[in-house]
Amino acid sequence: MKSAVETLNPTRVRLSIEVPFEELKDSLDAAYKKINQQVTVKGFRKGKIPARIIDQRFGRGAVLEEAVNDALPKFYTDAVNESELNVLGQPEVDITELKDGETLNFTAEVDIRPTIEIPDYSGIEVEVDAVEVGEEDIDKAVEELRERFASTSPVERAAEEGDVVTLDLEAKVDGEVLEDGVASGVSYTIGSGELLEGVDDAVTGLEAGGEATFASELKGGSAAGKESEVTVKVTQVAKRELPELDDDFAQLASEFDTLEELRADSRKRLENMKQYDQATQAQERVLEKLLELVEVPVPEKLLEDEINTRKHNLEHHQLGQMGLDLARYLEIQGQTAEEFEAETKEAAVKGIKTQFVLDELVNKEKLNVNQEELTEHLMRRAASSNMSPDQFAQQVVEGGQVPLLVGEVARGKALAVVVEAATVKDTNGEIVDLDDDEDEDEVSAEGSTEEAAEDAPAAADAPEATEAKPEA
């Protein structure tokens, strides 16, 4: 076999492959054997039909087609390996010449990973939000905790904002009650905005037993997006009562004995959260700066596939679960179809560039992933997927996704190297040392870089030589 490579552009090549006919012998034998098992010829036992009889009855062309389809993936893979190409996705194969007994010539066009030069990134500088926790932040956190420990007691009066009302609801569209439009015993806090638009005005002023009808656009269910007539009946009005902010409350709501200790703990938790956000912000902004420094050509087919994958996931998974279609989603977002297309393309391009650059950094810095790092990453991914580590691991192994997880961890480590070399200052002009709290920042760094890795297209993680799917 002989092969030659023609570079069509920085991300695509054409392989021209010439195969002497004798190298097709094994595939020809396999083709005769396969056809032997599939056909019946009078006077011959199944599987014992001579090759010349198969040629006469079914045509030599059918045998050649079967043999070529069997042989092409191997010859393509051999050519890819011989040329040391890092290919992406499936090739477009064209058989240019097939002479029985002489030669097989074919071409294969395929996307490849572009050659990327990583420049000196030690000069990257970014600014992030300062970690500042004021008394008002602590007051808000304690008040939210207080809200969680609020009690309710029924009252015999008209409902007011902040009251907890128990409701029965019935929704009609075009005068017909929806099958999924009836609900009883719904608990709702007036003013929370957690139910249908218009319900606050409808129930305010009603006592237990009171009823009202209002118009509202349904946000989910079988009639999502349609205008409905909603009848609501108040079955109970209850007043919310907040506990006093004192040491007794601290003992009720936490492991602390005094309110002062509870507030001190709230301060520490808020500082940790802001440090986490600060580290995440630093990594995102360092990544943006890094991508600006590197010229990364994007394969057109890979970009097209990534855009289609993102659209599919949005429409059939995220929006499907909410009972929305794309048109309704764009309407809610106040976004045109053109703006959505541009935004999706921009995100896809960034995802592809991110993966290419970080993968190149992994190679340049000779970064490896050990079992402990992979296990920790797997456990985090399992938690974010609301699965047990065992369930998630089984799903990963069965789906052949272990290399993808390894890639995510490696890219996370690559970005961490760049962040460590960068200068990070907060809005007060102070240098931010992301290693001040090793445990917190390790979680933050890995979390954000893994999100970047997960957002990148899986197609870019394809094996170096994927099998061709030719049509002879």
Secondary structure, 3 states (H helix, E strand, C coil): CEEEEEEEECCEEEEEEEEEHHHHHHHHHHHHHHHHHHCCCCCCCCCCCCHHHHHHHHCHHHHHHHHHHHHHHHHHHHHHHHHCCCEEEEEEEEEEEEECCCEEEEEEEEEECCCCCCCCCCCCEEEECCCCCCHHHHHHHHHHHHHHCCEEEECCCCCCCCCEEEEEEEEEECCEEEEEEEEEEEEEECCCCCCCCCHHHHHCCCCCCCEEEEEEECCCCCCCCCEEEEEEEEEEEEEEECCCCCHHHHHHHCCCCCHHHHHHHHHHHHHHHHHHHHHHHHHHHHHHHHHHHCCCCCCHHHHHHHHHHHHHHHHHHHHHHHCCCHHHHHHHHCCCHHHHHHHHHHHHHHHHHHHHHHHHHHHHCCCCCCHHHHHHHHHHHHHHCCCCHHHHHHHHHHCCCHHHHHHHHHHHHHHHHHHHHCEEEECCCCECCCCCCHHHHHHHHHHHHHHHHHHCCHHHHCCCCCCCCCCC
